[in-house]
Amino acid sequence: MFEEPWEAESAKWKKHKIMGKKRIIKQTIEEVLKEKEARETAAKAKKEVKGKKLTRGKAYIQSTYNNTIITITDLDGNVLAGETAGGVGFKGPKKATPFAASKAVESLMRKLSKTGLREVMVFVKGVGSGREAAVRGLASQGLDILSIKDVTPIPHNGCRPKKPRRV
């Protein structure tokens, strides 16, 4: 069969149009449920802290644009336990969400259940979105918050600027 030149040309462009489309990947419900189950099993598999019995401690929350890290120490600063949003099972940009921070707090309190911790002083560092959610999570887990202090480092004058460029 003989094709007209313009038909061959249009078929060529059609092929490029199809190949140039961006593929949009949608998660199925099954994949979402599997991801949730994996996250829950990872959280349950965390070991409990043994040893010290104390009622007061310090909670350090470091919240960045990429992750939220929560550490519980005794009054001397010795680390009892720590947890991150990534350690709970969140990946990628989900780690920096307030929901991930609250889940990290829940996992951390599961670890610390035998220590008898009741009161904490909270020190918050960073600018991420998990700051407030982590503090609320600590309060919702039954801890009395004695104080909240923001220890985010602030540059007051910074380093010396570069000399002006001469052209």
N, C-alpha and C positions, 0 to 999 in steps of 0.2 A: 504494500500500500504506500501511496505517495502522500507525504505530509506537506502542507504548506509551510513556508519558512516561519511565518508568524506563529503557527501552532506549535512548532518545535521550540521556538523561543519562549512562549508562554508556559509550556510544560517545564522548561528549565527553571523559570522563575518560581513556578509553583513548588518545585522541589526545594528550592532555597527557603521559601516561606515556611514550609513545614519543618525543615531542619533548624530554622532560626528561632522557633518558638521556645520560650522558656518552660521548663517542666516544673509544675507546682506539685510538691509532695505533700499529701495530706495524711495525717496519722489516722489510722483506723481506731475504733473503740477498743479492739483487742490489744493493740500495741500500747495504748494509753494505760489500760488495766495491767498489762505485764510490767510496764515501767513503774507503776504505783506499787505493785506487789514486790518488785525487786528493791525499791526504796524502803518499804516497810520491813522486809527481811533483813536488810543491811542495818537498819536501826535497831532491830531486836537482837542482832548478833553482837552488838557492842557489849563489852564486859563491864561489870559493875566495879566501882572503886572499893577496895578493901582497906581496912586499917583504921584510919583516923575517925574519931567521933567528935564532931564539933557542932556548935550552934550558930556561930558567926563566921562570915567569910567575905571575900571580895570577888566581884564579878567584873571581868574586863571584856568589853564588847568592842571589837574592831570591825567597822563596817566600811568596805570599799565599794567601788563601782562594780567589782567582779565577784565578791564573796563576802560572807559575814563569819567572823571567828569569835567564839565565845569561850572564855577561860574562867574557871573558878579556882581561887586560891584561898589558903587560910590567911589569917591576919598578918603573918610574917611574910607572905608572898610566895610560899611554896605551892606549886601547882597541884591541885587535886585531880582535876579533869578538864578536858577541853573538847570542843566540838565545832565543826564547821558546816556550813550549808552544803558544801561539796562532799563532805564525809557522810552526810545523811543520804546522799544519792542523787542530788540535783546536779545537772550538767549544764555547761554553757551559760547563757544569759539568765537562766532560771535561778542560778545560785545567788544572784544579787537581789532577789525579790523579798519582800517582807514575809511572805508565806514560808519561804525556805528558812528564813531566820527564826521564825516561830517554831518550825519543826526541829531545827537544830537545838533550840532551848529545851523542847520536850525530850529529845534524845539525851541531852546532857543531864537533865533532872532524873531520868531513868537510871543513868549511871550512878548518880549521887544519892539514890534513894536510901541507902543503908547508913549514910554518914550522919543523918539527923540535922542537916543544915536548915536553919530557919530564917536567919537574917543576913542580908547582904548589903554591902556598899557597892554601888555600880559606877564604873568608870567607862565612859563612852568615848571612842576615838574614831574619827573618820567622817565621811560625808555620804555614805551609801544610804540606800533606801531601807535597809534592814535595821537601822538604829532603834527607832521607836518600837518596832515590832518585837525586837529582842527584849527590850525593857518590859513591854507589856506581857510578853511570854513568861518572863521571870515572875512577874506579879501574879499572873494567872495560875502558875504552878504552886502557889501557896507560900511563896517567900515574902517576908516583910522587907521592903526596900527602905533602908535607913537614910541613904543619900544617893543622889545622882550627880555625878560630876563630869563635865565635858573636858577631856584632856587632849583634844585635837590640837596638834602643833600649828601655831600660826606664825608665819614669818613677819617680823616687825619692820625690818628695813631690808632684809635680803642681802645678797652679796653685791659687791661693787659692780656697777654696770660697765659694759665694754666702752672703750674710748670711741669717740665719733669717727666715722670713716671719712678719710680725706680723698676727694676725687680730683 
